[in-house]
């Protein structure tokens, strides 16, 4: 099980804050007027991603070495961020380049940052496209459009809301869902060389037996944080081939098929609630990897024709 990292620092000790900051931003350094750290720093995540909040209530400057992770910042107050001669647009979400950068602020620094580790992001993208060694390069630090900027902000905000509930975030299935959501938002929001990438098509010749292998694997691992790539491996197909095979044989996607399985498991828990642990709708939704309870309720109603509350109260 991937361990959760949760750290909060509220101290005037600049070195203590800097030690933690360097664990998130490689080669970080802070220049403050009196050498102190008048602020707060928090980090929550696991080995794949970190959600960072930084509040420094004084003017200052920060320097960072070239990052080895995908880091998207969002500033609540004006701040200048530059890499070489290029200045980033911090009025919207901004993707740190894989190069040294500096930041300046006049009164207070209030930013959040979402850090996605490069290796698991690349692995997830390669699994999705069914290809190894994809050269994932982001071509700009700004989102592709205002709509894509809002998409990123919504995904990051939802991740922070989930992380704030300790019991929920401790669920590995929930964290896996959050990581995949953030990776999808990163690829969708920021320009990269993935746009227009052709997909593998081995699903066009997949047999029903391959789909049965996939379904059997999902049934055996419905409570685990499995990926499309895991299911594809069990079916002996590429991830994209699995998608095509499901559309052709089942008339659906493997993701929706797995979601239906988890909805049915949640329904079973709701129906036997009085005989087990008395869990709430939200707790049961989180147990089965649904991080957004209203969305879970929508899926549930569309699938079963009643709300989770109706099932619980029956």
C-alpha positions as CSV (number, residue, x, y, z in Angstrom):
1,X,0.0,0.0,0.0
2,X,1.3,3.4,-1.0
3,X,1.9,5.5,2.2
4,X,0.3,8.9,2.6
5,X,2.6,11.9,3.3
6,X,1.0,14.7,5.3
7,X,3.2,17.5,6.6
8,X,2.4,21.0,8.0
9,X,4.9,23.6,9.1
10,X,4.0,26.7,11.0
11,X,7.3,28.1,12.3
12,X,9.5,31.3,12.0
13,X,12.5,29.0,11.5
14,X,13.5,29.6,7.9
15,X,15.8,26.6,7.8
16,X,13.0,24.2,8.9
17,X,10.7,25.5,6.3
18,X,13.4,25.5,3.7
19,X,14.2,21.8,4.4
20,X,10.6,20.8,3.7
21,X,10.3,23.1,0.7
22,X,13.4,21.5,-0.9
23,X,11.7,18.1,-0.5
24,X,9.0,19.4,-2.9
25,X,10.8,21.9,-5.1
26,X,14.3,20.8,-6.0
27,X,17.1,23.2,-5.0
28,X,14.8,25.7,-3.4
29,X,16.1,28.8,-1.7
30,X,14.3,31.7,0.0
31,X,15.4,35.3,0.4
32,X,13.4,37.0,3.2
33,X,13.9,40.5,4.6
34,X,14.9,39.4,8.1
35,X,15.9,35.8,7.3
36,X,12.8,34.3,9.1
37,X,9.8,32.4,7.7
38,X,6.6,34.3,8.5
39,X,4.2,31.8,7.1
40,X,2.9,28.3,6.7
41,X,3.7,25.4,4.4
42,X,1.7,22.2,4.0
43,X,2.2,19.1,1.8
44,X,-0.1,16.1,1.4
45,X,0.1,13.3,-1.1
46,X,1.9,10.0,-1.8
47,X,4.8,8.8,-3.9
48,X,3.0,9.8,-7.2
49,X,1.7,13.3,-6.4
50,X,1.8,16.1,-3.8
51,X,-0.6,18.9,-3.1
52,X,1.3,21.9,-1.7
53,X,0.1,25.1,-0.1
54,X,2.5,28.0,0.7
55,X,1.6,31.2,2.5
56,X,4.5,33.6,3.2
57,X,3.2,36.8,4.8
58,X,6.1,39.1,3.8
59,X,7.8,40.2,0.6
60,X,10.6,38.1,-0.8
61,X,12.2,36.0,-3.5
62,X,12.5,32.3,-4.2
63,X,14.8,30.3,-6.5
64,X,14.4,26.8,-7.7
65,X,16.5,24.4,-9.7
66,X,15.2,22.6,-12.7
67,X,12.3,20.4,-11.6
68,X,12.1,16.6,-12.3
69,X,8.3,16.5,-11.8
70,X,5.3,18.2,-13.5
71,X,4.4,21.1,-11.2
72,X,1.4,23.3,-11.8
73,X,1.1,26.5,-9.7
74,X,-1.9,28.6,-8.9
75,X,-1.4,32.0,-7.3
76,X,-4.1,33.8,-5.3
77,X,-2.1,37.0,-5.1
78,X,0.2,38.7,-7.7
79,X,3.6,37.0,-8.1
80,X,6.2,37.0,-10.8
81,X,7.7,33.8,-12.0
82,X,10.5,33.6,-14.6
83,X,12.7,31.0,-16.2
84,X,15.6,32.5,-18.0
85,X,14.2,35.3,-20.1
86,X,10.7,33.8,-20.2
87,X,8.1,35.2,-17.7
88,X,5.2,32.9,-16.9
89,X,1.6,34.1,-16.8
90,X,0.7,33.6,-13.2
91,X,-2.8,35.0,-13.6
92,X,-3.9,31.5,-14.5
93,X,-2.5,28.0,-13.7
94,X,1.1,27.8,-14.9
95,X,3.2,24.7,-15.6
96,X,6.8,25.0,-14.3
97,X,9.3,24.4,-17.1
98,X,11.9,21.7,-16.6
99,X,14.5,24.5,-16.1
100,X,15.6,26.7,-13.2
101,X,13.1,29.4,-12.2
102,X,12.8,32.4,-9.9
103,X,9.8,34.1,-8.2
104,X,9.3,37.5,-6.7
105,X,6.4,38.9,-4.7
106,X,5.9,42.3,-3.1
107,X,3.8,41.7,0.0
108,X,2.6,38.2,0.4
109,X,3.0,34.9,-1.4
110,X,-0.1,32.8,-1.4
111,X,0.1,29.9,-3.9
112,X,-0.9,26.3,-4.3
113,X,1.1,23.8,-6.3
114,X,0.2,20.3,-7.6
115,X,3.2,18.2,-8.2
116,X,2.9,15.0,-10.3
117,X,6.0,12.8,-10.4
118,X,7.3,12.3,-13.9
119,X,7.8,8.5,-13.9
120,X,4.2,7.5,-12.8
121,X,2.7,10.1,-15.1
122,X,4.7,8.8,-18.1
123,X,3.8,5.2,-17.2
124,X,0.1,6.0,-17.0
125,X,0.2,7.9,-20.4
126,X,2.2,5.0,-22.0
127,X,-0.4,2.5,-20.6
128,X,-3.2,4.6,-22.0
129,X,-1.8,4.7,-25.5
130,X,-0.5,1.1,-25.4
131,X,3.0,2.3,-26.3
132,X,6.3,2.3,-24.5
133,X,8.9,5.1,-24.2
134,X,6.5,7.9,-25.2
135,X,8.4,11.2,-25.3
136,X,5.9,13.3,-23.4
137,X,6.9,17.0,-23.8
138,X,4.8,19.9,-22.8
139,X,5.2,22.7,-25.3
140,X,4.0,25.7,-23.2
141,X,3.6,26.8,-19.5
142,X,0.1,28.2,-20.1
143,X,-3.1,26.2,-20.5
144,X,-4.5,25.7,-24.1
145,X,-7.5,27.9,-23.4
146,X,-9.5,29.6,-20.6
147,X,-11.8,26.5,-20.5
148,X,-8.8,24.2,-20.1
149,X,-7.5,26.5,-17.3
150,X,-10.8,26.1,-15.5
151,X,-10.7,22.4,-16.1
152,X,-7.3,22.1,-14.4
153,X,-8.4,24.4,-11.5
154,X,-11.5,22.3,-10.9
155,X,-9.5,19.0,-10.9
156,X,-6.9,20.5,-8.5
157,X,-9.5,21.9,-6.2
158,X,-11.4,18.6,-6.0
159,X,-8.1,16.8,-5.2
160,X,-7.5,19.2,-2.3
161,X,-11.0,18.8,-1.0
162,X,-10.6,15.0,-1.0
163,X,-7.1,15.2,0.6
164,X,-8.6,17.4,3.4
165,X,-10.7,14.5,4.7
166,X,-8.0,12.2,6.3
167,X,-10.1,9.1,6.5
168,X,-11.1,9.3,2.8
169,X,-7.6,10.2,1.5
170,X,-6.2,7.2,3.4
171,X,-8.1,4.9,0.9
172,X,-5.6,3.9,-1.8
173,X,-8.4,3.4,-4.3
174,X,-9.4,7.0,-3.7
175,X,-5.9,8.3,-4.1
176,X,-5.5,6.3,-7.3
177,X,-8.6,8.0,-8.7
178,X,-7.3,11.4,-7.7
179,X,-3.9,10.8,-9.4
180,X,-5.5,9.6,-12.6
181,X,-7.8,12.6,-12.6
182,X,-5.0,15.0,-12.2
183,X,-2.9,13.3,-14.9
184,X,-5.8,13.5,-17.3
185,X,-6.4,17.2,-16.5
186,X,-2.6,17.9,-17.0
187,X,-2.6,16.3,-20.4
188,X,-5.9,17.9,-21.4
189,X,-5.1,21.4,-20.1
190,X,-1.5,22.0,-21.3
191,X,-0.2,21.7,-24.9
192,X,2.0,18.7,-25.5
193,X,3.2,16.4,-28.2
194,X,0.5,13.9,-27.3
195,X,-2.1,15.9,-29.3
196,X,-3.0,13.9,-32.5
197,X,-1.0,10.9,-31.4
198,X,-2.4,7.8,-33.3
199,X,-3.6,4.9,-31.2
200,X,-2.7,1.3,-31.4
201,X,-5.5,-0.8,-32.9
202,X,-5.0,-4.4,-31.7
203,X,-8.6,-4.4,-30.3
204,X,-9.9,-4.6,-33.8
205,X,-9.0,-8.3,-33.9
206,X,-9.5,-9.1,-30.2
207,X,-11.6,-12.2,-29.5
208,X,-14.5,-12.4,-27.0
209,X,-12.2,-14.6,-24.9
210,X,-9.9,-11.5,-24.4
211,X,-12.9,-9.5,-23.1
212,X,-13.9,-12.3,-20.8
213,X,-10.4,-12.3,-19.4
214,X,-10.7,-8.6,-18.8
215,X,-14.0,-8.9,-17.0
216,X,-12.8,-11.8,-14.9
217,X,-9.8,-9.7,-13.8
218,X,-12.1,-6.7,-12.9
219,X,-14.4,-9.0,-10.9
220,X,-11.4,-10.4,-8.9
221,X,-10.0,-6.9,-8.3
222,X,-13.0,-4.6,-8.1
223,X,-11.9,-3.3,-4.6
224,X,-8.3,-2.6,-5.8
225,X,-6.9,0.5,-7.5
226,X,-6.6,-1.2,-10.9
227,X,-5.9,0.7,-14.1
228,X,-7.0,0.2,-17.7
229,X,-3.5,-0.9,-18.3
230,X,-3.8,-3.6,-15.6
231,X,-7.0,-4.8,-17.2
232,X,-5.4,-4.8,-20.7
233,X,-2.5,-6.8,-19.5
234,X,-4.9,-9.4,-18.0
235,X,-6.7,-9.5,-21.4
236,X,-3.4,-9.7,-23.3
237,X,-4.1,-6.5,-25.2
238,X,-2.8,-2.9,-25.3
239,X,-4.8,-0.3,-23.3
240,X,-6.2,1.2,-26.5
241,X,-6.9,-2.3,-27.9
242,X,-8.9,-3.1,-24.8
243,X,-11.0,0.0,-25.4
244,X,-11.7,-1.0,-28.9
245,X,-12.5,-4.6,-28.0
246,X,-14.9,-3.5,-25.3
247,X,-16.7,-1.2,-27.7
248,X,-17.0,-3.9,-30.3
249,X,-17.9,-6.9,-28.0
250,X,-19.7,-5.3,-25.0
251,X,-20.8,-2.0,-26.5
252,X,-19.2,0.0,-23.6
253,X,-15.9,1.1,-22.3
254,X,-13.9,-0.9,-19.7
255,X,-13.9,2.2,-17.4
256,X,-17.7,2.4,-17.4
257,X,-18.0,-1.4,-17.0
258,X,-15.7,-1.2,-13.9
259,X,-17.7,1.7,-12.6
260,X,-20.9,-0.3,-12.9
261,X,-19.2,-3.1,-10.9
262,X,-18.3,-0.7,-8.2
263,X,-21.8,0.9,-8.2
264,X,-23.2,-2.6,-7.7
265,X,-20.8,-3.3,-4.8
266,X,-21.8,0.0,-3.3
267,X,-25.5,-0.8,-3.7
268,X,-25.0,-4.1,-1.9
269,X,-23.3,-2.3,1.0
270,X,-26.2,0.2,1.1
271,X,-28.8,-2.6,1.2
272,X,-27.1,-4.4,4.1
273,X,-26.1,-1.3,6.0
274,X,-28.4,-2.0,9.0
275,X,-26.8,-5.5,9.4
276,X,-23.1,-4.3,9.2
277,X,-21.3,-1.2,10.2
278,X,-23.9,1.6,9.8
279,X,-21.8,3.4,7.2
280,X,-23.2,6.6,5.6
281,X,-23.7,7.1,1.8
282,X,-20.5,9.1,1.6
283,X,-18.5,6.5,3.5
284,X,-19.7,3.7,1.2
285,X,-19.1,5.9,-1.9
286,X,-15.5,6.5,-0.8
287,X,-15.0,2.9,0.1
288,X,-15.6,2.0,-3.6
289,X,-13.4,4.8,-5.0
290,X,-16.0,7.5,-5.7
291,X,-14.3,10.7,-4.5
292,X,-17.1,13.0,-5.5
293,X,-20.3,12.0,-3.7
294,X,-22.8,14.1,-5.8
295,X,-21.4,12.5,-8.9
296,X,-21.6,9.1,-7.3
297,X,-25.3,9.8,-6.6
298,X,-25.9,10.8,-10.2
299,X,-24.2,7.6,-11.5
300,X,-26.2,5.6,-9.0
301,X,-29.5,7.2,-9.9
302,X,-28.8,6.7,-13.6
303,X,-28.0,3.0,-13.1
304,X,-30.6,1.9,-10.5
305,X,-33.4,4.5,-10.9
306,X,-33.2,5.6,-7.3
307,X,-30.9,7.6,-5.1
308,X,-28.4,6.0,-2.7
309,X,-30.4,7.5,0.1
310,X,-33.5,5.7,-1.1
311,X,-31.7,2.4,-1.1
312,X,-30.3,3.1,2.4
313,X,-33.6,4.0,3.8
314,X,-35.4,1.0,2.3
